[in-house]
Amino acid sequence: MAGPMRHGPGAAAAGEKAKDFKGTMKKLLAYMDRYLPSIILALVCAVAGTVFSIFGPKVLGQATTKLFEGVLAMLTGTGGIDFDAIARILLFLAGLYVFSALLSYVQGWVLSGIATKISYSMRTDISRKIDRLPMSYFDRVPHGEVLSRITNDVDMVTQTLNQSLSQIASQVTMIIGVLCMMLSISPIMTLVALCILPFCLLIVMNVIKHSQKFFRQQQEYLGHVNGHVEEMYGGHVVVTAFNTQEESIATFNQMNDKLYQSAWKSQFLSGMMMPLMNFVSNLSYVAICVLGGFLSLNGSITVGDIQAFTQYVRQFTQPINQLANISNQLQMTVAAAERVFLFLEEPEEEPDTQQPVSSDEINGSVYFAHVHFGYVPEKTIINDFSAIIQPGTKVAIVGPTGAGKTTMVKLLMRFYDVSGGAILLDGYDVRQFARGDMRSAFGMVLQDTWLYNDTIRENIRFGRLDATDEEVLAAAKAAQVDHFVRTLPQGYDTVLNEDASNISQGQKQLLTIARTIISDPKILILDEATSSVDTRTELSIQKAMGELTRGRTSFIIAHRLSTIRDADMILVMKDGDIVETGSHDELMAKGGFYANLYNSQFADGEE
């Protein structure tokens, strides 16, 4: 008695792939459900158009028979060619093909609209998903990888829906209709033609089995290549400055080679399908021609039926070839759709509370209560951070690189949630606020500037979209922007390019400061806000910031300690903990860690 069947790792992997394929198809069909009436209309048009075209060879065969009989009658002297009958048959044939073409046009127009709408829905869902993803996702996934999903992968799905969906319906209809017409002409010849079907199916199944994994790899490596290109293009100045072009090219070549290998193998395997199918169908075609000639000599079939049957044989194998090609496209589509759905299923940040506290309750009181945090669970970088900041207090956070200064600001803005402890705004845990509502009470000037492709005026107005031109001008003057803007040919209507490289780094920093000023925030965060400006401009900005921070709680992160001497409170951080607290004079008098940091900036020796 045989023992129980054992499935090896290969069988398990194949089962998982089949499960993934079916799961992806179900999700894709769910996207199409909302457009089901339009899809049905398009498929009906495709089927009807195919049905009308199927009768073409049969009608043409009748015309051929009429012509053949007329020629025989002329040769034997018993009659002539009935041109009127042939003309009526040909006019009817033309009507069939014209109506079939109109139906094809309608289904193409409808499906194009459906494919575009599905593409729009997918991109909208991806865009909304990006807003709901935690910052940790973007810390570990290259930006180009995300862009590849919203562009290449969605385009692949759209292209397939636009081209292949109607083809599947029409080609299946073609196979069934042609088979019926062939049976009506000659069951014996139909049986011979059907002998090729098992061989065709065997070819298709084997090619799909071996090529699917390469199509999946192709989409994956395409995302990696896009991510690397986007990263290198964004940092091309740094790459050039450090003379690492060769390393970048080598990395690209390595990724591109993997993409080439997977693309070549997938296309080679799928390309084998058509020649193999043609070879098998040609053998069947030869056999049918020989058999048809034999049956014609016996008088079992007319010349017109032979002509029609040979056309039907071609039409019978053609849909099989088309479906084989569509199967290749579907494999690429499933691989692309799988990447889109995997992105849409990424874990999201915790949703906002159902009854959030209004940001109107925020007046500027901040309490860090024994905060613990780590970007990864196994590594804590903020150990036990506690501090109480009263409204209107100007707080400076200082410390060596990696001490956790910027991390504390990210926690305050709820870009990340604390692992332990709590952060309170005016007595409310930050998790009691809706993220967007809470962040509207903050104004930020970061070390890394961000401006978008629009005019300088609109970039400043981005801080408060309903600001008037007069308020934009006032903010620009307060941030020392007005002078350099007026030296530009178009002034405030100067359009910044994609990465704002048509103005200097210091000027970009001034614009971000003006953008923060116009937002009129309750709590201000300045992360190395003056690191990219010259000393004279820095003094002017410090004066403007003094006016801006008056009466507002403000957090200033600075490595240049001379810029924060007038802070009401200085929090000195080291290794994720507060080691000292006090004003500049108090901390200098202690002669501790802060005093060493401060003095090291004016000494030649190391800290």
TIVEX-558151 format. One record per residue (C-alpha): residue in one letter; x, y, z. Coordinates in steps of 0.5 Angstrom, whole numbers. Each point is the difference from the previous one (the first is absolute). Last residue first. Example, Ala and Ser with C-alpha at 12.3 -4.5 7.8 and 13.67 -1.06 7.14 Angstrom:
   res      px      py      pz
     s      27      -2      14
     a      -2      -7       2
***
This chain:
   res      px      py      pz
     e      72     137      44
     e       6       0      -5
     g       5       6       0
     d       0       7      -4
     a      -5       3       5
     f      -6       4      -1
     q      -5      -5      -2
     s       3      -4       6
     n      -2       5       5
     y      -7      -1      -1
     l       0      -8       0
     n       4       0       6
     a      -5       5       3
     y      -5      -4      -2
     f       3      -6       4
     g       1       3       6
     g       3       7       2
     k      -5       1       5
     a       0       8      -2
     m       0      -2      -7
     l      -7      -3       1
     e      -3       5       5
     d       2       6      -5
     h      -3      -4      -6
     s      -6      -1       3
     g      -2      -7       4
     t       0      -7      -1
     e       5      -6      -1
     v       1      -7      -1
     i      -7      -1      -4
     d       1      -7      -3
     g       0      -3      -7
     d       7      -1       0
     k       2       7       2
     m      -5       5       0
     v       1       7       3
     l      -7       4       1
     i       1       8       0
     m      -6       4       3
     d      -1       7      -1
     a       4       1      -6
     d       4       6      -1
     r       7      -4      -1
     i      -3      -4      -6
     t       4       2      -6
     s       7       0       4
     l      -2      -8       0
     r       1      -1      -7
     h      -2      -7       0
     a      -8       2       1
     i      -6      -3       1
     i      -5       6       2
     f      -7      -2       3
     s      -5       6       0
     t      -6       1       5
     r      -3       7      -3
     g       0       6       4
     r       6       3      -4
     t       2      -5      -5
     l      -1       4      -6
     e       3       6       3
     g       6      -3       2
     m       0      -4      -7
     a       0       7      -4
     k       6       2       4
     q       3      -7       0
     i      -1       0      -8
     s       4       7       0
     l       6      -3       4
     e       0      -6      -5
     t       0       4      -6
     r       6       4       2
     t       3      -7       2
     d      -1      -4      -6
     v      -6      -4      -1
     s       0      -8      -1
     s      -1      -2       8
     t      -5       5       2
     a      -6      -4       1
     e       4      -6       3
     d      -6      -3       2
     l      -5       6       2
     i      -7      -3       3
     l      -5       6       2
     i      -6      -2       4
     k      -6       5      -1
     p       1       1      -8
     d      -1       6      -4
     s       0      -4      -6
     i       3       7      -4
     i       6      -1       5
     t       1      -7      -2
     r       0       1      -8
     a       5       6       1
     i       5      -5       4
     t      -1      -5      -6
     l       2       6      -5
     l       6       2       4
     q       3      -7       0
     k      -1       0      -8
     q       4       6       0
     g       5      -3       4
     q       1      -6      -5
     s       0       5      -6
     i      -5       1      -5
     n      -1      -4      -7
     s       1      -7       4
     a      -7       0       2
     d      -1      -7       0
     e      -5       0      -6
     n       1       7      -2
     l      -2       6       4
     v      -5       5      -4
     t       2       7       1
     d      -7       4       1
     y       3       3       6
     g       5       4      -4
     q       0      -2      -7
     p       7       3      -2
     l       3      -2       7
     t       3       6       4
     r      -7       1       4
     v       0      -7       3
     f       7       1       3
     h      -3       6       4
     d      -7      -3       2
     v       3      -6       3
     q       3       3       6
     a      -5      -5       4
     a      -4       6       3
     k       0       3      -7
     a      -3      -6      -3
     a      -5      -1       5
     a      -3       7      -1
     l       0      -1      -8
     v      -4      -7       1
     e      -5       4       5
     e      -1       5      -6
     d      -1      -5      -5
     t      -5      -3       4
     a       0      -6       4
     d      -5      -6      -1
     l       5      -5      -1
     r       3       1       6
     g       8      -3       0
     f      -1      -1      -7
     r       0       7      -1
     i       7       1       0
     n       1      -6      -6
     e      -6       4      -3
     r       4       7       0
     i       6      -4      -2
     t      -3      -3      -6
     d      -1      -7      -1
     n       4      -7      -1
     y       0      -1       8
     l       4       2       5
     w       3      -5       6
     t       6       2       4
     d       4      -5       4
     q       2       3       7
     l      -7       1       1
     v      -4       6       2
     m      -7      -2       3
     g      -6       3       2
     f      -5      -3       5
     a      -7       1       1
     s      -2      -3      -6
     r       3      -7       2
     m      -5      -1       5
     d      -6       0      -5
     g       4      -4      -5
     r       2      -5       5
     a      -7      -1       4
     f       1       2       7
     q      -1      -5       6
     r       7      -3      -2
     v       4       6       2
     d      -3      -1       7
     y      -3       5       3
     g       2       5       5
     d       2       6      -4
     l       3      -4      -5
     l       3      -7       4
     i       5      -5      -3
     a      -1      -7       3
     g       4      -5       3
     g       3      -6      -4
     s       1      -2      -7
     v      -2       7      -2
     d      -4       1      -7
     y       4       2      -6
     f      -2       6      -5
     r      -4       2       6
     m       3       7       0
     l       3       0       7
     l       3      -7      -2
     k       3       3      -6
     v       3       6       5
     m       3      -5       4
     t       3      -4      -5
     t       3       6      -3
     k       4       1       7
     g       1      -7       1
     a       8       0       2
     g       2      -3      -7
     t       4       6      -1
     p       3       4       6
     g      -5       4       5
     v      -5       6       0
     i      -7       1       0
     a      -2       7       1
     v      -7       2       3
     k      -3       7       0
     t      -6       0       5
     g      -6       3      -2
     p      -5      -5       3
     q       4      -4       5
     i       5      -6      -1
     i       0      -6       4
     a       6      -5      -1
     s       1      -8       0
     f       4      -4      -5
     d       1      -7       3
     n       3      -5      -5
     i       0       4      -7
     i       4      -5      -5
     t      -3      -7       2
     k       2      -5      -5
     e      -3      -7       0
     p      -7       3      -2
     v       3       4      -6
     y      -1       8       0
     g       1       0       7
     f      -4       4       5
     h      -1       1       8
     v      -3       6       2
     h       0       1       8
     a      -6       6       0
     f       2       5      -6
     y      -5       6       2
     v      -1       6      -4
     s      -4       6       1
     g      -1       4      -6
     n      -7       2      -1
     i      -4      -6      -3
     e      -7      -1       2
     d      -2       3      -7
     s       3      -6      -3
     s      -6      -3       2
     v       0      -7       4
     p      -1      -6      -5
     q      -7      -4       1
     q       1      -6      -4
     t       8       0       1
     d       4       0      -6
     p       2      -6      -3
     e       7      -4       2
     e       5       0      -6
     e      -2      -4      -6
     p       3      -8      -1
     e       1      -1      -7
     e      -6      -3      -4
     l       0       6      -5
     f       7      -2      -2
     l      -1      -7       0
     f      -6       2      -5
     v       5       4      -5
     r       5      -6       0
     e      -5      -5      -1
     a      -3       4      -6
     a       7       1      -3
     a       1      -8       0
     v      -7      -1      -2
     t       1       4      -6
     m       6      -3      -2
     q      -3      -7       0
     l      -6       3      -3
     q       4       3      -6
     n       3      -7      -1
     s      -7      -3       0
     i      -2       5      -5
     n       5      -3      -5
     a      -3      -7       1
     l      -7       2       0
     q       2       3      -7
     n       4      -6      -2
     i      -7      -4       2
     p      -4       5      -4
     q       4      -1      -6
     t       0      -7       0
     f      -8       0      -1
     q       0       6      -5
     r       5      -4      -5
     v      -4      -6       1
     y      -6       4      -2
     q       3       3      -6
     t       2      -8      -2
     f      -7      -1       1
     a      -3       5      -4
     q       4      -2      -6
     i      -2      -7       1
     d      -7       2       0
     g       1       4      -6
     v       3      -6      -4
     t      -6      -4       2
     i       0      -6       5
     s      -1      -7       0
     g       0      -1      -8
     n       6      -5       0
     l       5       4      -3
     s      -2       6       5
     l       1      -5       6
     f       7      -2      -2
     g       2       8      -1
     g      -3       1       7
     l       4      -5       3
     v       7       2      -3
     c      -2       8       2
     i      -2      -3       7
     a       7      -3       1
     v       4       6      -3
     y      -4       4       5
     s       1      -4       6
     l       8       0      -1
     n      -1       7      -1
     s      -3       1       7
     v       5      -4       3
     f       6       4      -3
     n      -4       7       2
     m      -1      -2       7
     l       7      -1       1
     p       2       6      -4
     m      -5       4       5
     m       2      -3       6
     m       7       1       0
     g       0       8       1
     s      -3      -2       7
     l       6      -3       2
     f       5       5      -3
     q      -4       6       3
     s       0      -3       7
     k       7      -2      -1
     w       2       7      -3
     a      -3       4       5
     s       2      -4       6
     q       8       0      -3
     y      -1       7      -2
     l      -3       2       7
     k       6      -3       4
     d       5       3      -5
     n      -4       7       2
     m       1      -1       7
     q       8      -2      -1
     n       1       6      -5
     f      -4       5       5
     t       5      -2       5
     a       6       0      -4
     i      -2       7      -3
     s      -1       3       7
     e       7      -3       2
     e       3       3      -6
     q      -4       7       1
     t       3       0       7
     n       5       6      -1
     f      -2       3       7
     a      -3       7      -3
     t      -3      -4      -6
     v      -4      -4       4
     v      -2       5       5
     v      -2       5      -6
     h      -4      -6      -3
     g      -4      -1       6
     g      -7       0      -3
     y       2      -4      -6
     m       4      -5       4
     e      -7      -1       4
     e      -4       0      -5
     v       4      -5      -4
     h       1      -5       5
     g      -8       0       2
     n      -1      -1      -8
     v       5      -6       0
     h      -3      -3       6
     g      -7       1      -3
     l       2      -3      -6
     y       3      -6       4
     e      -7      -2       3
     q      -4       1      -7
     q       5      -5      -3
     q       0      -5       6
     r      -7      -1      -1
     f       1      -1      -7
     f       5      -5       1
     k      -4      -4       5
     q      -6       0      -5
     s       5      -3      -6
     h       0      -7       2
     k      -7      -2       1
     i      -2       5      -5
     v       4      -4      -5
     n      -2      -7       2
     m      -8       2       0
     v       0       3      -7
     i       4      -5      -3
     l      -4      -6       3
     l      -6       4      -2
     c       2       0      -7
     f       2      -7       0
     p      -7      -2       2
     l      -4       5      -5
     i       4      -3      -6
     c      -4      -6      -1
     l      -6       5       0
     a       1       1      -8
     v       0      -8      -1
     l      -7       0       3
     t      -2       6      -4
     m       1      -3      -6
     i      -4      -6       2
     p      -6       4       2
     s       0       4      -6
     i      -4       7      -2
     s      -4       0       6
     l       5      -2       5
     m       5       5      -3
     m      -5       6       1
     c      -1      -3       8
     l       7       0       1
     v       1       7      -3
     g      -5       3       5
     i       3      -3       6
     i       7       2      -2
     m      -2       7      -2
     t      -4       1       6
     v       6      -2       4
     q       4       5      -4
     s      -5       6       1
     a      -1      -1       7
     i       8       0       1
     q       1       5      -5
     s      -5       5       4
     l       4      -1       6
     s       7       0      -3
     q       1       7      -3
     n      -3       5       5
     l       0      -4       6
     t       7      -2      -2
     q       3       7      -1
     t      -3       2       7
     v       3      -5       4
     m       7       1      -3
     d      -1       8       1
     v      -2      -2       7
     d       7      -3       1
     n       4       5      -4
     t      -3       6       4
     i      -2      -1       7
     r       4      -6       1
     s       6       3      -3
     l      -1       6       4
     v       0      -4       7
     e       7      -3      -2
     g       3       7      -2
     h      -1       2       7
     p       4      -5       3
     v      -3      -4       5
     r       3      -1       7
     d      -1       7       3
     f      -7       1      -5
     y      -3      -6       4
     s       2       3       7
     m      -4       7      -1
     p      -6      -4       0
     l      -5      -1      -5
     r      -6       4      -1
     d       1       5      -4
     i       4      -5      -5
     k      -7      -4       0
     r      -3       6      -2
     s       4       1      -6
     i       0      -8      -2
     d      -8       0       1
     t       0       6      -5
     r       5      -3      -5
     m      -4      -7       0
     s      -7       4      -1
     y       3       4      -6
     s       3      -6      -3
     i      -7      -3       1
     k      -3       6      -3
     t       5       0      -6
     a      -1      -8      -1
     i      -8       1       0
     g       0       6      -5
     s       5      -4      -5
     l      -5      -6       1
     v      -6       4      -2
     w       4       3      -7
     g       2      -7      -2
     q      -6      -3       1
     v      -4       5      -4
     y       6       0      -6
     s      -1      -8       0
     l      -8       1       0
     l       1       4      -6
     a       5      -4      -3
     s      -4      -6       0
     f      -6       4      -3
     v       5       2      -6
     y       2      -8      -1
     l      -7      -2       0
     g      -2       5      -5
     a       6      -2      -4
     l      -2      -7       0
     f      -8       2      -2
     l       3       4      -6
     l       4      -6      -2
     i      -6      -5       0
     r      -4       5      -4
     a       6       1      -5
     i       1      -8      -1
     a      -8       0      -1
     d       0       5      -5
     f       7      -2      -3
     d      -4      -7      -2
     i       6      -3      -4
     g      -2      -4      -6
     g      -4      -6      -3
     t       0      -7      -3
     g       6       1      -5
     t       4      -5       4
     l       6       6       1
     m      -5       5       2
     a      -4      -4       5
     l       7      -2       3
     v       1       7       1
     g      -7       2       3
     e       1      -6       5
     f       7       3       2
     l      -3       7       1
     k      -6      -3       4
     t       4      -4       4
     t       5       6       1
     a      -6       4       2
     q      -2      -5       5
     g       7      -1       3
     l       0       8       1
     v      -7      -1       4
     k       4      -5       4
     p       6       4       1
     g      -4       6       3
     f      -4      -4       4
     i       5       1       6
     s       0       7      -1
     f      -7       1       2
     v       2      -4       7
     t       6       4       1
     g      -4       6       0
     a      -5      -3       5
     v       5      -2       4
     a       4       6       1
     c      -6       4       0
     v      -3      -4       6
     l       7       1       3
     a       0       7       0
     l      -7       0       3
     i       2      -5       5
     i       6       5       2
     s      -5       6       0
     p      -5      -3       5
     l       6      -3       4
     y       4       6       2
     r       0       0       7
     d       1      -7       0
     m       7       1      -4
     y       4       1       6
     a      -3      -6       4
     l       3      -4      -7
     l       7       3       2
     k      -1      -3       7
     k      -2      -6      -2
     m       5      -1      -5
     t       6       2       5
     g      -3      -6       4
     k       0      -5      -5
     f       7       2      -2
     d       2       0       7
     k      -3      -7       1
     a       3      -3      -6
     k       7       3       3
     e      -1      -3       6
     g      -2      -7      -3
     a       6       0      -4
     a       4       2       6
     a      -3      -6       4
     a       1      -5      -6
     g       8       2       0
     p       1      -1       7
     g      -2      -7       0
     h      -7      -3       0
     r      -1      -7       3
     m      -5      -5      -2
     p      -2      -4       6
     g       3      -7      -1
     a      -2      -5      -5
     m      -3      -7       2
***
